[in-house]
Amino acid sequence: MTKLAFICTKGLDTFVEPIAQEFELLKQKYHVRRFYVQTQQEIVAAVKWADVVWIEWANESAILATQVYDLRKRGVICRLHSYEAFSNMPERVDWSVVDFLVLVAPHMLDIIKRRIPDIEEKVAVKLIPNGVNLMECVESMRDGKGDDTGLDIAFACSINHKKGPMLALQIMAELVKVNPEYRLHSAGAFQSDDRYEVYMKHMVKAMGIEENVIFHGHVNDMPEFWRGKKWVLSTSSHEGHPLNVLEAMARGIKPVIHNFYGADQMYPPEMLFNTVAEAVDIITSEIPDRKKLAESYRLFMIDRGWTFGQQMDAIKELVKAVTPKGE
């Protein structure tokens, strides 16, 4: 039985936890342990225990893990999402001891190459997009409660500089001129910097849209949050392969995505905007029947390999291909 260790910086386990749970179901093949780490000693313990190591994020934990001598004897996979590529952290990872670098979106390779032009010579690169469970999304909207009423927009992300919250407010200020019934529902905590909470709550008053922007904070029951939303607004300056857009699409919620670098490689042009006016045009245009939209989006996602089942199939094949190197 293969001992499979998932190493992830504590607090950043959202993406890897569902994968670890799936491998736990394969009890005849894998003995799974999660190591959600804070110290170098915890990383060393994880490496020493494992046969195969999955390192989530190419961040400080990956840097420390690749410095552990015993990692050279293990099968090693490291997955990079997004933020790491804009730092010097991937440059400090010892890629010679890593079998596969997993990327979640094609444009991330372009960005990594700006800092590490020869990354594909250092390590085998594998593209495995994020995925969502389509069946769970279908079940969550089955009763149709609130699906077709109101002018409600989802803004589902932690609020920080990367997510472009200022742009979201500018869009809302224009939308309420078209119809004062538009509502932006923000699901996510104010993150890292208190100035964004001060700014956002000040500006909704200053812009006269305090009744049109609802801050729900961190939301535990996201299936319930998605009910009644017709659009999901993404104003990020950059993303890898964001799950909030996937979860919305699977429910027939129309994405309105700021055209960050690489977005045009993943999404059709009718979902993308460059300016506030273009975002307003997308939101105020006619929306097809939600069930038909959901069916269309799901077929699109299956074709792109954006379901959790397809993601897990690819990951299982990759893990199977990685073997311990022995003494």
Residue pairs with C-beta under 8 A, 6 or more apart in sequence:
1 28
1 29
1 30
1 31
2 29
2 30
2 31
2 51
2 52
3 30
3 31
3 33
3 49
3 50
3 51
3 52
4 23
4 30
4 31
4 32
4 33
4 50
4 51
4 52
4 53
4 54
4 319
5 32
5 33
5 34
5 35
5 46
5 47
5 49
5 50
5 52
5 53
5 54
6 16
6 19
6 20
6 32
6 33
6 34
6 35
6 54
6 56
7 35
7 37
7 43
7 46
7 47
7 53
7 54
7 55
7 56
7 61
7 65
8 16
8 34
8 35
8 36
8 37
8 55
8 56
8 57
8 61
9 36
9 37
9 38
9 56
9 57
9 59
9 60
9 61
10 36
10 37
10 38
11 36
12 56
12 57
12 59
13 34
13 36
13 56
15 56
15 79
15 81
15 130
15 243
16 34
16 54
16 56
16 79
17 34
18 308
19 54
19 312
19 315
20 32
20 34
22 312
23 30
23 32
23 316
23 319
24 30
24 32
26 316
33 46
33 49
33 50
35 42
35 43
35 45
35 46
37 43
37 46
37 61
40 64
43 61
43 64
43 65
43 68
44 68
44 70
46 53
46 65
47 53
47 65
47 68
47 70
47 71
47 74
48 68
48 70
50 74
51 74
51 75
51 324
52 74
52 75
52 76
52 77
52 319
52 322
52 323
52 324
53 65
53 71
53 74
53 75
53 76
53 77
54 77
54 78
54 79
54 319
55 61
55 62
55 65
55 76
55 77
55 78
55 79
55 98
56 79
57 79
57 80
57 81
57 84
58 78
58 79
58 80
58 84
58 85
58 89
58 90
58 93
58 101
59 84
59 87
59 89
60 89
62 78
62 89
62 93
63 89
63 92
63 93
65 71
66 76
66 93
66 94
66 95
66 97
66 98
67 94
71 97
72 97
72 325
73 324
73 325
73 326
73 327
74 324
74 325
75 99
75 319
75 322
75 323
75 324
75 325
76 97
76 98
76 99
76 100
76 322
77 98
77 99
77 100
77 102
77 318
77 319
77 322
78 93
78 98
78 100
78 101
78 102
79 101
79 102
79 103
79 104
79 128
80 90
80 101
80 102
80 103
80 104
80 108
80 112
81 104
81 108
81 240
81 241
82 104
82 108
82 238
82 239
82 240
83 162
84 90
85 108
85 111
85 112
85 115
86 111
86 238
88 115
90 112
90 115
90 116
90 119
91 115
91 116
95 101
95 119
95 122
95 123
96 122
96 123
98 123
99 123
99 124
99 322
100 123
100 124
100 125
100 126
100 318
100 322
101 119
101 123
101 124
101 125
101 126
102 126
102 127
102 128
102 315
102 318
103 109
103 112
103 125
103 126
103 127
103 128
103 240
104 127
104 128
104 129
104 130
104 240
104 241
105 127
105 129
105 239
105 240
105 241
105 262
105 265
105 266
106 127
106 262
106 265
106 266
107 261
107 262
107 265
108 240
108 262
109 119
109 120
109 125
109 127
110 262
111 261
111 262
112 119
113 119
116 122
119 125
126 314
126 318
128 311
128 314
128 315
128 318
129 241
129 304
129 305
129 306
129 311
130 240
130 241
130 242
130 243
130 246
130 306
130 311
131 246
131 301
131 305
131 306
131 307
131 308
131 309
131 310
131 311
131 312
132 243
132 246
132 247
132 250
132 301
132 306
132 307
132 308
133 307
133 308
133 309
134 250
134 298
134 301
134 302
134 307
134 308
136 223
137 223
137 247
137 250
137 251
138 250
138 294
140 223
140 226
140 251
141 147
141 223
141 226
141 227
141 251
141 252
141 294
145 227
145 228
146 227
146 228
147 227
147 228
147 252
147 290
148 290
149 228
150 181
150 183
150 228
150 230
151 179
151 181
151 182
151 183
151 230
152 183
152 185
152 228
152 229
152 230
153 172
153 182
153 183
153 184
153 185
153 229
153 230
153 231
153 232
153 233
153 256
153 283
154 185
154 187
154 225
154 226
154 229
154 231
154 232
154 233
154 244
154 248
154 253
155 165
155 168
155 184
155 185
155 186
155 187
155 188
155 232
155 233
155 235
156 187
156 188
156 219
156 222
156 225
156 232
156 244
156 247
156 248
157 163
157 187
157 188
157 234
157 236
157 242
157 244
158 188
158 189
158 190
158 191
159 165
159 186
159 188
159 189
159 190
159 191
159 196
159 197
159 200
160 190
160 191
160 192
160 193
160 196
161 193
161 196
161 237
162 236
162 237
162 238
163 188
163 235
163 236
164 235
164 236
164 237
164 258
165 196
165 200
165 235
166 199
166 203
167 235
167 258
167 276
168 184
168 233
168 235
169 200
169 203
169 204
169 207
169 209
169 213
170 276
171 233
171 235
171 276
171 279
171 280
171 283
172 182
172 184
172 207
172 209
172 212
172 213
173 207
173 209
174 276
174 277
174 280
175 182
175 212
175 280
175 283
175 284
176 182
176 208
176 209
176 212
178 280
178 284
179 284
180 212
182 212
182 283
183 212
183 213
183 214
184 212
184 213
184 214
184 233
185 214
185 216
185 225
185 229
186 213
186 214
186 215
186 216
187 216
187 217
187 218
187 219
187 222
187 225
188 217
188 218
188 219
189 217
189 218
190 196
190 197
190 200
200 213
200 215
201 215
204 210
204 212
204 213
216 225
219 225
222 247
226 247
226 248
226 251
226 253
229 248
229 253
230 253
230 254
230 287
230 290
231 253
231 254
231 255
231 256
231 282
231 283
232 244
232 245
232 248
232 253
232 254
232 255
232 256
233 256
233 279
233 283
234 242
234 244
234 245
234 255
234 256
234 257
234 258
235 258
236 242
236 258
236 260
237 258
237 260
238 260
238 261
239 260
239 262
239 263
241 266
245 255
245 257
245 267
246 301
246 306
248 254
248 255
249 255
249 294
249 297
249 298
249 300
249 301
250 294
250 297
250 298
250 301
251 294
252 290
252 291
252 292
252 293
252 294
252 295
252 297
253 290
254 271
254 282
254 287
254 293
255 267
255 271
256 271
256 273
256 279
256 282
256 283
257 263
257 267
257 271
257 272
257 273
258 272
258 273
258 274
258 279
259 272
259 273
259 274
263 272
264 272
266 304
268 300
270 282
271 282
273 279
273 281
273 282
287 293
288 296
301 307
302 310
305 311
305 314
